[in-house]
Amino acid sequence: MPKGRLIISNMISNRLYLDYAATTPVDPDVVAAMLPYFTSAWGNSSSIHAAGRTAKAALEQSRNTIAESIGAEPSEITFTGGGTEANNHAVKGLAFAARRKTGRAHVLVSSIEHPAVLASAESLKEHGFSVGFIPVDSVGRIRLDELEHMLTPETCIVAVMHANNEIGSIQPISEAARITHLNNSLFHMDAVQTLGKMPLCLHDLEIDTAAFSAHKIYGPKGVGALYIKKGVEVDPLFHGGAQERNRRGGTENVPLIVGFAAAVRKAVELRQRVQDRLSGLREYLCTELAKRWNFVFFNGDAANVLPNIVSISFDSNTISLDGETLLMNLDLRGVSASSGSACSSGSVKPSHVLQAIGRDDATARSIIRLFFGRERTQAEIDSLLAVLDAIFADHHRE
Ligand SMILES: Cc1ncc(COP(=O)(O)O)c(C=O)c1O
């Protein structure tokens, strides 16, 4: 058995799971809320008979819950098949509708967006749009001065994520949206990593669209939502029936949507308590890492960061490991962590986020992301530190 293997109880599958930005388990209360919509109330929400009406009532109740939790109107919520779809829908749907109306065909996205936004923007090039990438500073916050310079009379949309999924930096959204609107352009925010973790009031933020996902907050996978501010035009991605106010054809997945709403309800109810506790764990882990190992350094903005995440890199002159090898070593010892977005995890490409904050390629390959969930305890952080101790000792260059 490798040195320092973890033996921890009360853990998912007897492992120390520290990859809650990739996904979370589904909360038992969420499973309980969903179950009747699989087994007894399984009607199609578009049917006019009693079974349909029951499903429709659950659908609309869920929409109300989610809208209320983010400071929006229920009519501004469109259910989707997850965060990737919501981002695709926003970026492409806003761009196509805006070009039709204004003739503008220039899109700006931050350079640290999730691939769901980056690839959506890239795909617009094939349709005659031009795309620019807004730089970030060394802690991963977008450069508002650069945004101002990059906006042109041709810019139809700007997309900036609320908080980054690899390093946790929270973006100056209100300011970015204000600058964008002064140019009469539209503003999209990917809020997949902040829903349920930060208080959100979309009307106050004055953004036009926002993307959400259920499975980052103990809800089911494959369901999310797109907020579309009243009066903003977004072309549909899926054509079909008149569901979701003609915005997304296809029968609504009522059980998953009910689960999404239950997950949001619980996340909001627990938020303050959970986030206070996780902030404490984060501080403890950062202090211990800094105290023990001078070759470890932190990525992100300590003053504006999600309380759940610690993103570290290490000096490859001192430690003979890259991030992927460290992740494999952690995995062998029972710790599940990752280097960034689940999609790029498993590849050896340097992180585009670390490149954007100015790290060289070797350092950009050495990122690991430790992301806590509700279940995590200080004793488990101590176990993690013991495991890292063993791995670093094995790979220290003399
Ligand atoms: C910031 C961000 N946006 C979008 C997504 C995609 O969401 P989904 O997995 O629901 O498609 C993720 C998932 O990792 C994410 O972290």
The ligand as an SDF file (V2000), in Angstrom:
LIG
                    3D

 16 16  0  0  0  0  0  0  0  0999 V2000
  -17.7570   27.5470  -14.8570 C   0  0  0  0  0  0  0  0  0  0  0  0
  -18.4350   26.3970  -15.5160 C   0  0  0  0  0  0  0  0  0  0  0  0
  -19.2670   26.6250  -16.5520 N   0  0  0  0  0  0  0  0  0  0  0  0
  -19.9220   25.6320  -17.1730 C   0  0  0  0  0  0  0  0  0  0  0  0
  -19.7790   24.3190  -16.7770 C   0  0  0  0  0  0  0  0  0  0  0  0
  -20.5320   23.2420  -17.4920 C   0  0  0  0  0  0  0  0  0  0  0  0
  -21.6490   22.8360  -16.7460 O   0  0  0  0  0  0  0  0  0  0  0  0
  -22.3330   21.3960  -17.0100 P   0  0  0  0  0  0  0  0  0  0  0  0
  -21.3780   20.3740  -16.4700 O   0  0  0  0  0  0  0  0  0  0  0  0
  -23.6190   21.4480  -16.2600 O   0  0  0  0  0  0  0  0  0  0  0  0
  -22.5380   21.2690  -18.4820 O   0  0  0  0  0  0  0  0  0  0  0  0
  -18.9080   24.0240  -15.7080 C   0  0  0  0  0  0  0  0  0  0  0  0
  -18.6750   22.6230  -15.2890 C   0  0  0  0  0  0  0  0  0  0  0  0
  -17.5780   22.2420  -14.9240 O   0  0  0  0  0  0  0  0  0  0  0  0
  -18.2380   25.0920  -15.0600 C   0  0  0  0  0  0  0  0  0  0  0  0
  -17.4160   24.8820  -14.0350 O   0  0  0  0  0  0  0  0  0  0  0  0
  1  2  1  0
  2  3  1  0
  2 15  2  0
  3  4  2  0
  4  5  1  0
  5  6  1  0
  5 12  2  0
  6  7  1  0
  7  8  1  0
  8  9  2  0
  8 10  1  0
  8 11  1  0
 12 13  1  0
 12 15  1  0
 13 14  2  0
 15 16  1  0
M  END
$$$$
